[in-house]
Amino acid sequence: MDQQTKKMAQDPTSAEIPSDWLKPINRDQLKQEDVVRPSLSYWQDAWQRLKKNKLAMSGLIFLIILAIMAIFGPYMSPYTVGEQNLPNQNQAPSWSHWFGTDGLGRDVFTRTWYGARISLFVGLMAALIDFFVGVIYGGISGYKGGRTDNILMRIIEILYGLPYLLVVILLLVVLGPSLLTIILALTVTGWVGMARIVRGQVLQLKNYEFVHASQSFGAKTSRIIKRNLLPNTMGPIIVQMTLTVPSAIFAEAFLSFLGLGVSSPYASWGVMANDALTAILSGHWWRLFFPAFFISATMFAFNVLGDGLQDALDPKLRR
């Protein structure tokens, strides 16, 4: 504290007020400072809030590392996915085999990352197909309304009432187990949830002024849905997609576990878990641990990321 301030504190009437304190407030300067202060867009603000969610960012980092290892992991091992070496069967994790070997002497490390390729591919393809079908179907249903909406929603209710796993297993039995059949079976009724979410969002947005303005200028229905409605529904759509991927991954692992997934020598986490059931009783824990761990960790990462995105993209929470 300087001498002038001490003097004012002891006797306010005896001290002179500094000239800087008497300067008028420059309101134009304050306004310029407010203008210069950077404003965040919707997506920038969502990213800033997502970065503050440590759990969601941990899930995102894990998924990035998983995707990188799924691409390059099999090349880090000198063994191929189907290479058998019976003298080295059921070996524990070591420097030669980082995740050990299975009952046929195949390297579990290579098969784990190859299984990650299949699981992530199935999950992403199922999410993309659900996105395109659900967005188009739900967008038309919500925007058209009336009789069109009633007919389309009755079809969704019929599909929603069908047993999901029963339909998937029936298709796999009829068409035969393969990667393409699994993706087709998972998306037959998987897009229903996406369509209902998009329809609900479009029903709210179609009465806004910017939609009426586009209609008054004679814009086509497809253009209004593409330019006006879909960009404003991307938040819930992205969240739904992040929750669709783990559901598809778990469904693929479950079907492969039942023997309806990919066939040998190709590997998936479900196939590896099925092969390890008999080995766990013999003390070969690593054969079940690694596929089960990555199935659980991947589903957990996608779910926490989806929860984080839901909070970050919620316009009610935007500052």
N, C-alpha and C positions, 0 to 999 in steps of 0.2 A: 504494500500500500504506500503510495507516494505521500509527500508532505501536504499537498493541497487537499487530498482526500481525507487525511487525518484531521486537518484543521476544520474541514466541513463537518466531520463527524462530531467533533467536540463543540463547535459553535457554528451552526449553519449560517447565522446572520453575519459573521465576521469574515467569511471566506467568499472569494469571488468565484462565480460559476465559470468554468472553462468555456472558452468561445466555441469549442467543438460541440458542446452540449446544446448550444443555442441555434445550431444550424437547422433549417427547416428540413423535414423529411421529403426526400425526392421520391415521390410516388411513381413517376415515370421509370425511374431506375429499378424500383421494386417490381414493377410490371415486366420490365425487360428481363430481370432475373428469373421471373416465373416462366417467361416464354423460352428463355434459353435452357431451362431445366428440361432434360430429355423426357419425353413421354413414351411409355411402353405400349406396344400393340397388345392385342389379346393373346397371341401366341407367345410373345416375349414375356409377358407377365405370367403366363402359365408355366413357362420354362423356369422363371425365377422362383416361383413357388414350389415347383417340383424339385428343384435343387435343394431346397430347405428340408425336404422330406428325406431323411437319411435312410430309412428303410426302403423306400421306393428306389432311391439311387443305388443302394446296394444290390437290389434285384436287377436293375438295369445293367450295372457293371457285370454282374454274374452272367447275364444273358449274352452280353457282348463277348465275354471270354469264352462262353460255351459255343457261340457261333464260330469264333476264330478257331477253337480247338476242333470243332466238327469239320472244318475245312482242311486244316493243316495237321490235325492230330494223327490220322492214319499214316501220314508220311514221316512222322517223327519216329516211327518204329520200323525196324527191319523186317517185320513179319507182315504178311497179308491177312486179310480178314478170314479167308478160308483155309489157310495153310495149317495142316495137321502134323503133329509130331508126337506120336504115341508114347515114346520113352519119357517125354517131359509133361505128361498129363498130370493135372491137379497139383501143380507146383505153386507154392505160396509166393506172394509178391517179393521180388528180388531186383537186383540191378539188371538182370537179363530180361525179366518180365515184370514190369513195374506194377501191374495189377494182377500178376499171377497168370496161370493157364487154366483151361477148362478140362473136361473129361476127355477130349480128343487132342489135347496138347496145343490148342489154339490160343493165341495171345489175347488176353482179356482186355488189355489196354487198347489194342487196335480195334477190337470188336465193340468196345464201349463207345469210342468216338465215331465209328461207322454207324452204330445204332443212333447216336445223336443226330447224324445227318438225316436218317430216315424219320425220326420222331419230329425234328424241327420242320422237315419238308412237309410231312403230313399235316402238322399243326398250322403252318403258314398257308398251305394251299386250301385247307378247309376254311380258314378265316377269310381268305381272299374271295373264295366262291360264295361264302355266306355274305360277304360285303356286297358284291355285285348283284346277286340275286335279291338279297334282302332290301338293299337301298332302292333298286328299281321297283320292286313289288310294293314295298311300303310307301315309297314316294308317290307312286301313281294312286294307290289306295287312299292315302291321306289327302292328296290334292284334289282328286276328282270328287270324292265324297259321294253321298247319295246312294243310288242303286249299285254303282260300281264298287263303292267301298263295302257295302253289305255283302255282295257276292264274293269279293276277294277275301273278306274276313271270315266268311263261312268256310271257305276252302282252308284257310289257316287253322281254324278251329278243328276241322277234320284231321288235318295232318298233325296238329298238336296233340290230339287224343290218341294217336297211334303209339304203341309201345316202341320207344326209340331203339333200344338194344335188339328187340325182336326183329324190327325191320332191317337193321344193320346185319345181324347174323343171317337172316333169310337171304339177303342179297349176296352175302359172301358165300353161302352154300350154293346158290343157284349159279352165280357167275364164276365161282372159284376164287380162292385166296390169292391176292396179288396187291401190289402197292396202289395201282390204279383203282381196283375194286374197293379198297379200304377208303380212299378219298371220296369216291362216288357214294359209298354207303354212308359215310359220315355227313355228307352234304345233302342227302335226300330230304331230310327234315330239319337239318341244323340251321338253315337260314330263317326259320320261322321266328325265332327270338329277335333277330336283327330287323326283320320286316315290321314287327310290332313296335319296336322302339322308334324306327324311322317314321312310321305312320303317326305315332303320338306326337313327335316333334313337328311334323309337317302340319298337323291339325292346328297346332298353336301358332305356327308362323304364317300360315296362308292368309290370315286376317290382318296382318300388319300392313302399314301404309306403303312400304317399298314394294310389296307384292302387288298391291292394287295399282301402284304407279306403273309397274311393268305390264300389267294386264291392260291398262288404259292406252298404252303405247302399242298394243297389238302383239306383244311377245307370245311366242308359242309355248305350249305347256312344257315341252322338253327343255326349252331355254330357261323358263322360270324355275323349274326344279333344279337344273344344273347350276345356274348363276345365282339364284336368290335363296333357295331353300337349303340345298345340300351344304354350302359353306357354313351355314348357321347351325347345322346339326352335326358337324364333324366331331365335336367334343364327346357326346354320348356314343357316337359310332366308334371312335377310337377306343374308348373304354370297353365297349362290348367286344371289339376285336381282340383286345388283350386278355379278355376272359374266355374267348372262344378257343384260342390257341392251346392253353393248358387242358381244356376239356377234350380237345381232339387228340392231344398227346396221350392223355390217360386212356382214352377210348382205344387208340391204336395199341398201346401197351397191353391193355386188357384183352383185346382180340388176339394179339400175338401170343399172349399167355395161354389162351384157349386153343391155340393151334390154327387160328383163322387168319393170321397175319402173313408176313413175308416168310418165304421158305428158305431153307438152307441152300447154299452156304452163306447167304446174306444174314446180317444180324440186325436185330432191334432190341431195345431194352426189354420188351416183353418176352421175346424169344429167349434171351439170356436168362431172365428170371425163371422162366419155365424149365430150362435145362438145369438150373442150379437147385431146384427143389429137392431132388434126391441127394445132392452133394452136401447140403447143409447139415444133414444128419451125420455125415462122415467127418465133419469138422472143417470142410472147405468153405469157410464163411465168405471169402473174397468173391466167389462166383456170384453170390446173391447180393452182397453188400454194394458193389459199385453200380450195377444197373438200378437197384432199388433207391440208392442215394441220389442218383442223377434224376430219376423220375420225380422223386419228392422235392428235390431242390429246384428243379425247373418249374414245377407247378407252383411252388411257393413264391419263386421269383416273379412269375407272371401275375400272380394274384396280388402281391404287394405293389407291383408296378401299376396294375389296374386300379387299385384303391388310391394310389398316389395321383394317378392321372385324373381320376374322378374328382378328387379334391382340387387339383390344380386347374382343371378346365371348367369348374363350376362358376358361372358368371356371378352368382350371389356372393361368392367369397372374394371377388376381385376388388382391389382397393380403388 
